[in-house]
Amino acid sequence: MTDHAAHNYSPLPVTIADARGAWVTDVEGRRYLDALAGYSALNFGHRHPDLLAAAHAQLDRVTLTSRAFRHDRFDVFAERLAALAGKDAILPMNTGAEAVETAIKAARRWGYRVKGVPADQATIIVADGNFHGRTTTIVGFSSDEDARADFGPFTPGFVSVPHGDLDALEAAIDDTTVAVLFEPIQGEAGVVLPPDGWLTGVRQLCDDHDVLFVADEIQSGLGRTGHTFACDHEAVEPDVYVLGKALGGGVVPVSAIVANRDVMDVFTPGSHGSTFGGNPLACAVGTAVVDLLSTGEFQARARALGKLLADGLADLDGLDAVRVRGLWAGIDVAGGRTGKDVCVELMHAGVLAKDTHGSTIRLAPPLVVTEDEIELLVATLGDVLAG
């Protein structure tokens, strides 16, 4: 690691110089299967030709105007992303954390201006074990001590309940509650799946109590779990989708919230903004991403190859637990080994993955991965676990 960078990451000892599809190559010319895909930012693999073509074409025209002026790529992106989510409107930003902050502001202002919550009393319910980003507001309602230690004081107005517990959620809702903010599947926590029916129950409680359901689909959305959104597994439609990562196709940072006008119209000129949010380059790439998803091909690939991945992982020894939804898996390593140690061994065997929370490893290969590559991933993991 360079001596000139902050030590806020502890990366695997590999230096990547080139990448294409599901594979990366280090500075020494060794190739690795990418089983992380940039925490789902690379759902369509490295250097997808359609996304590169969109970026190259836009680079030759205009890349940034700021939202002080209109540009010819914005309306197309907004219309197509809204249609993909079945909503009226979008508000684009850059990073996932910015989109979460935007959703928090939308929910609070909706609570005051539409629901009628008294000024400065709005509360938002979140889940234990959540990960929504690393701004000071967001880490303030995290239960991860590494993320929040010595960054206080924190923003008030958040109530945390156990993930997947509908009774606890209902008990936490009161007259000040304006929204629930949940990941349909908790990613950083280790691909933690909720109980069957939980999303449906959350939707019903929100309807019963006039509360917004805000779904953070930054990692779980855009094809990763075998549907366009993880909420689709229970045919549940939240009031607000929070999107990021794969929306930029691994080319540029792009994020957005997507909602109907009854929520989105709480924003007025000057109340929120971003210099780079919705820039021409981002809109060109984001539109190409939406076009890829509109065919359903990648969702279908995630379903089919996810079954292959799940079946393969289920047959491996050396795991305490396996959780799979589409091409997204969380595995808990048995025998006292750490996830980091196993990931280092996987790296030496030609597969890149990432540990989280001690013994857990997340697997999220690009959706362009092949059957042979999934089998290689499972076989390599099996060899490492057996070693």
N, C-alpha and C positions, 0 to 999 in steps of 0.2 A: 504494500500500500504506500502511496506517495506520502511524504512528510508534510505536504502542503494542503492536505484535505482534512476536514473534521473526521473524527473517528466514530461517526454515528452509524456505521455499518461494519459488519464482520463477514465479508464475502468469502466464498470458497476460493481457494488458491488457484484460480484459472483466469486467464486474461483473453477475452474474446476479441478477435480481429475481423471476423467475417461470419455471415449467416445467410441461410436461405431455407425456406420451408420450415421443417421441424429440426433442422440441424444447425449447429454453430461450429466454428473453427477457431482454435486459439492461435496465439502468436507463433507457436511452434509447429503449426500445421495439423494438430490433432483434432479430430472431429468428435462431437458429442451430440447425443440426442437430447434436445431441450424438452424436459418434462415439467418445466415451470411456466414457460410462455409468458414471462414478465408479469406474473400474478394475474393472468388472464388478459393483459394488455395486448398480447400477441395471439389472440384467438385464431387469426387467419394466417399465422406463421410469419416468419421473417421475410420481408421483401415480397409480399404478394404482388404479382404483376399488375393487377387491376388497381391496387392502391398506389403503387409506385407511378403508374401511368397518370393517375389523377393528380398526384403531387407534382410530377414533372411538368404537366401541362399548366398547372396553376402557377408554378414558380416562374414560368415565362411570361405571366400576365400581371398579377398583383398578389402580394402576400399579406399585406396589412393596411387597413385604412383607419382602424378604430371604429367604434360604433357611432362616432360623431358624424359619419357619412354612411350612406347606403352603399352596398356592393352587390354585384350580380349573382353571387353564389349563396347569399344568405337565405333568401326566400325558398329556394329549392331544397336546401338542407332542412330548414324548419318544417316545411310541408311534409317531406318524406319521413323524417324522424317522428313527427307527430302521428302520421298515419301508421307507422310501424307499431307504435305504442297504443293506438286507438284513442288518442287524446287530441285536444284542440290546439295546444301551443307548447313551445319549448322556450327555455331560457338557457343559452349556452354559456359555459365557462371554460376553464382549462383543465384543472385537476379535479380528481374525485373529491378531495377535501373541500375545495371551493363549491362544488355542487351540493355537498352535504350542508355547508354553511348557508347556501342559497335556500335550500329546502327548510332549514330551521327558521330563516327570516320569513319565508313565505308562510309557514305554519303559524308563527307568532302573529304576523300582521293579519292573517285570516282570522285568527282567534279574536283579535281585538275589533276588527272592522266588520266581520261577518257574524261570528258566534256571539260577540258581546262580552267577552271576558274583561274584567276590570283592568285598567292600565297597569302594565308591568307585573301582572300576576300569572301570566301564561306558563304552563308546565308542559313538558314533552316527556313521554314515557319511552325508555330505552331498555335494552336487554343486558343482563350480566354477560360478560364475555364478548361484548360487541367490539367491532373495529370499524370505525367510520372515517379515519384519517388522523392527522397529527397536529392540527391547529390547537391553540390553547383552549378554545371552547370545547372542542371535541374530546381532547384527552381528559378534560375535566369530568366527563361522565363515563370514562373508561374504567374498567376494573383491572387493567393491566398496570401494575405498579411501575414497571420499567418505562411505560409510556408517559406516566403522570408525575413521577417523583421529582420534586423540587421545581415544578413549573407553575405552581399556584401563585396567587389565589385564582380560583376558577369561577366561571360564569354560573350563576344559580339557574334554577328553572328546569332541572332534569330529575326524573325519578326512575330508578332502575329496578327491574323485576327479573326473576329467573327466566332464561330463554325457554320457550315452549310451554310455559305455565299459564294457561288461560284464566284459571282462578285467581292467580296473583295479579294478572293484568286487570281483570275486572275490579278487584279490590283497590287497585291503585288509581283508577279513573275517578276524578271528581269534577266539580264545576270549573276548575281552572285548566283542565286538560284540553289542549288544542290538537295534539297529534300523538301518535305512536310512531317511532322511528326504529324499524327492525331490518336486519338482513334476513331475507327468506331462508338462506343457508349461511351460517357464520363461517367466513373464510379463514381469517387470521387465527381463529380459535381452533382450526383443524378440520375444516369442512364438516361442521356439526349440523346434522340434519334435524329438523324439528319433528315432533310427533305427527303422524297422519292426522289431518283435519285441523291442524293448528292455524294455518293461514286462513282457512275458511272461518274459524272461530274468531280470529283477529278482525277479519272483515265485518263479521256480524256485530261484534262488540263496538266497533267504530261507528257502524250505522246506528246502533241502538243509543249511543251516547253523543252523537254529533261530534265525532272526533275524526281528524284526518288520518288515514293510513298512508304513511310514507315508507316506501320500500327501497332500501339501498341495494340496488342491483349492479353496483359498480363491478364487483367480481363475478356474481352469479348470472348476470344478464348477458344478452347478445349472443345466445347460442350455446354457452358453456355447458348447461345442464341438460341439453337435449330439446329444449324449447327456447323460444326467443327470450323469455323471462322465466326465472325460477317460479314466480307466482303462477305461471301458466299450468304448473303441475296440479294445482287444485282449482284451475279456472277462476282464479281470484284476480280482480283488478283493483290495485291500490289507487288512492287519490293522486299520489305523486310518485313517479318513478325517478330515482336518482341514478344517473348513468355516467360512466367514465371508462377508463382503461381501454377496452377493445373498441370503443367508439372512435378512437384515433388511429386504429389499425396498426399500432406499433410504429407509426410514422411521426405524428405530432400529438401533443397532449390535447385531448378534447373531452369535455364533460358537459352535462346538461341536466336540468330537471325538466320533466315532461308532465303536464297536468292540463285539466280543463280550465276554461276561462273563469269559472267561479273561484278558483284558487289563484290562477296566474294573474288575474287583473288586479290583485292587491298591489302589484308593483306599478309604480308611476315614474315618469321621468325624474331622474336624480336619486331615486330611492335605492338603486342597486346598479352595479355595472362592473365592467372589466375592460381594460385596454385591449387585451388580446382575445377575450372571449368572443366567439363567433367570427373570427377573422377569415378572410377569403381562403387561405390555405387550409385551415381547419375545416371549413365548410365543404371544400372540395373533397378532402379525404373522408370526412364524416358521411357525405352523401354516397361515396363509393362503398363505404362499409354498410350503410343501410341497404344499398342495392344488392350487395352480396347476401345479406340476410333475407331479403324479400323473396328469394327463390325457395327458401326452406331447406336448401341442400346442406348447409352446415349444421342446422338443428338435427337433421336426420342422421348425419355422420356422427354427431355427438351421442345420439341415442344408440346407434348400432355399435360403434366402437366402444362406447361406455359399457355396454353389456359384456363385450369381450374383455375389457379391463377388469370389470367387477368379478367375472368368472375366474380370471387368472389370479387375481389377488386373493380370492377366497380359498384357492388351493395351496397357498404358500404357508409354510411353517415360519415361526418366529415373529408372528404378529399377534398382538392382544386384541386389536379391533380393526375393522375395515369399514369405511363409510364412503359410498360412491353415489353420485348423481350425475349422469351423463359422463363427460370426460373430465370429471373433477373428483378427486379421491383424497381422503384423509386416512392415514394408517398410523396405528400406534405400535411402536416397536417393543417387543417383549425382551425379557432377559436382562434388564438393567442397562441396555445400550442406549445411548442418546441418539436422537434424530440427526444431530450434527455429525456424529461419528459415522453413521450409516451414509449420510449424504456425501461425506468425503470419500468413503469407499466406492460409492456409486460413481462419483466423478472419475476416480482412477479407472473404473471399469467402462467409462464412456457414456454415462448418463448424468444429466444435471437435474437436481431436484433441490427442495429447500425445506429445512426443518422449521418447526414452530413449537413453542411451549414444551421444551424438554424432549420427550420421546416421540413426538408426532412429526410426520412428514406429509407435506402436501404434494400431490401430483396433479398437474394441469397441462398436459401436452397440447400443442396447437391442434385446432380442429381439422387441419390439413394432414394430420398424422395418418399413416396407413395401418392396415391390419398387421403387416409384418413388423412395423415399428412398435406397435403396442405389444406384440409377442416378445420382441427384443427387450422392451422395458420390463415386462414381467419376469422374463428369464434372468435378466441381469440383477434385478432386485432379489430374486430367489437365490441366486448364487452368492450375493453379498450377505444375505441373512443367514445362509448356511455356513458361511466362512468363519 
